[in-house]
Amino acid sequence: MGELKLMKGNEAVAEAAIRAGCDGYFGYPITPQSEVIEYLMAEKPEERTGMVVLQAESEVASINMLYGGASTGKRVMTSSSSPGVSLMAEGISYMAGAELPCLLMNVVRSGPGLGTIQPGQCDYFQTVKGGGHGDYRMFVLAPASVQEMSDFVKLGFGTSLITPGFEQKIKTYKKSGCIPYFGGTLFEAFVIRDMFREYVEFLDKHEINLVEVSDGSYEIEHKKKLEYIRILSKRGTVISEVGSKKKDIIYSPGEWVEMMKSELDAGSLKVIAEARESGTIGIYNDDGSVNLPLIEEISGQVKLENVLWEAPLKSQQAWFIKHFGANVNLGNIEPKEIIPLESLRQGLRGDTFFQFLPENMKG
């Protein structure tokens, strides 16, 4: 399995700039964004991609360096924090007048003047309304995106074999920062035909690095399933599904826990708790209500960050958010339900409205 690396937001942006092919970064240190240039200097991107990283003598100098770089057709960026961006305002306005593109990252700090070193959200109007003189507007990307709401994009069932424009679809997902993968049913369709090697070739052909291993439709001996997980985890990331799609196959809570733990040990990044699109099987009862004894057993024995609970129904999503918090891993979410689900997580719907209020307002 590939290495998992914990990064700060500033570091993640810096690494993304390298990978995205940024030609030049020109900046000046200021808290709380100094890690951007620190990370870039440490990574030596000139050796990886030829990217130039330069600490300017001031924010005014850095924005004018961007002006020069952009005017030659290069992809350039800088980063700063509130008072530093104010110093750049004239240069930003000149670049807008010349219609020159650049990337400007503002890690906002609180308060007027020098403000404080703590992050804040007080520069909204300065950002969206231009930042400098003149009637221009900037394209503004805030740190809230589809990627934050949905980390993995699943091409369900065997649709990857029959979807028109399939290759372009994968490219679009990857370009948007999402990670596409094929549903576990497709894995089972290959395995039942004794075509595991061909399945791996199919993954390689389409450069799919995230794989789902399941046995919900076709029963695979668990030892064999663990072997598949071990093999596939050596070429990329694996998530595995526990539970059957058939109502007549029932596992005890202890069996669920044992299978989940062994699959995580074999190399799965996360284990999926089966529920199907109906939400009436696996971890749920026939009426769609949660199987409380089962979920309590799993959550008490397996780390929550390692479990992805299938929750296709809003009532199920709300239940998990209320019991395990806003960042609980939820799956089997229809694309059209991603934003409504994020609203639940933010306490912006009636189901979770009171969940995130300050204690003194909960009455």
Secondary structure, 3 states (H helix, E strand, C coil): CCCCCCCCHHHHHHHHHHHCCCCEEEECCCCCCHHHHHHHHHHCHHHHCCCEEEECCCHHHHHHHHHHHHHCCCCEEEEECHHHHHHHHHHHHHHHHCCCCCEEEECCECCCCCCCCCECCCCHHHHHCCCCCCCCCCCCCCCCCHHHHCCEEEECCCHHHCCCCHHHHHHHHHHCCCEEEECHHHHHHHHHCCCHHHHHHHHHHCCCCEEEECCCCCCCCHHHHHHHHHHHHCCCEEEEEECCCCCCCCCCHHHHHHHHHHHHHHCEEEEEECCCCCCCCCCECCCCCECHHHHHHHHHHCCHHHEEEECCCHHHHHHHHHHHCCCCCEECCCHHHHHHHHHHHCCCCCCCHHHHCCHHHCC
